[in-house]
Amino acid sequence: RICLKRFFKWSGPLEEIVFSVGLGLGIIAYIVFLLGVLGMLYFLPIVIMILLFTVFGFFDLKKNPVQFVIKREKLSVMDIFTAGILLFAMLLNLAGALSPEIFYDSLVYHLAVPNYYKLYHKIADMKYIFYSNLPMVHGMFYTAGLIIKDEIISKLINYSAGVLSCFVLFSIAVRYFNFRVGLLASLIFYTVTHVMISSWSCGTEMMLTFFGILSLYS
């Protein structure tokens, strides 16, 4: 958020939040990558980094709170119904994200490679899996999740990217259209079958979608 204020002028609190979160996640991913290059992929450095971000962010928000000045709109029965279905879809996907990983791609490389990094405490070449030479943003988050505890943490990170994508769509709609369009846009996007299934496992789609929508928004 501090970095964003130097280069970006947002139009409201929703933009401030979604772009700050996007930039912050990107910075964290690169820090994890740097720790991997230096052979420092251990529990303590990862947790210390997260705690520093949390404490620093808390004091910054306390000093400069987000100004939630959003035009109030009267909610219709349809709006409440739309929000209810969206919430139900998010809870359904959360249940899927809390289940053990069974997605083939995740077991072979999306989680297998980060787990290999975890075992060696660094970015290492995993023989016969060329993806080990392509440490990407989502892989860095999954590595951190595995180091903190297990694949459920990594799955929850991926799940969060889908929820954050809804917030980005909602923010776009509030700026250019209205509250109702934001709800409908989020619902239509989030209830697409592939989006829901992708929210349950450690793939690439949700992270790509989140950062892709933010790029388009920019």
C-alpha positions, 0 to 999 in steps of 0.5 A: 500500500505504501509502495502503491501510494507513490505511483498510483492514484486510486478512485476509491477504497475498493481500488486501494484495497485490491491493488495494494493486495495484488502488489503486496502478494507480488512482493511476497512471492519475489521475497520467497523466490529470493529466499529460495535462491539463497537457500533459506527456505525454512519455517522461521524466515517465512514466518518472520517475513509474514509477521513483519508484513502483518505488523507493518501493515497494521500500523500503517492502516492504523496511521492511515485508515482506508476511507470507506466512502462508498455511495450507498444503494438500496438493496433489492430482493434480487441483490440480496438473492444474488449475494446469497448465491455468491456466498453459498458458492464461496462456502462450497469452494471453501469446503473443496479447498479444505479437502486433500489434494487429488488434482493430477497436475498439482501432485506431479508438479504444481505442489510436487516441485514446491515440496522438492524446494521445501525438502532441499530448502532452496530452488533446486532442479528436480530431475525429469520435471522441467517445471522445477526450472520455472519457479513462478509466482503461484509456486512461491506461494505454494512453497510458503504454504507447504513450509508453514504447514501442508498442502491445505495452506497452499490450497487456501492461498489458491482459493483466496485468489478466486475470492480476490478476483471477485473483489476486483470485478466488483471494484471495476463494476462499482467504478464504471457501473453500479453496485448491482452490476458488481454483484452480478459480474462476481456471481457470473464469474465465480459460478463458472464450473471451471472457476469453481473446480480450479478453486479446489486445488493448487493449479495456476488458473486462479492466480493467473486470473487474479493478476490478469484482471488486475492488469486489465484493470490497470 
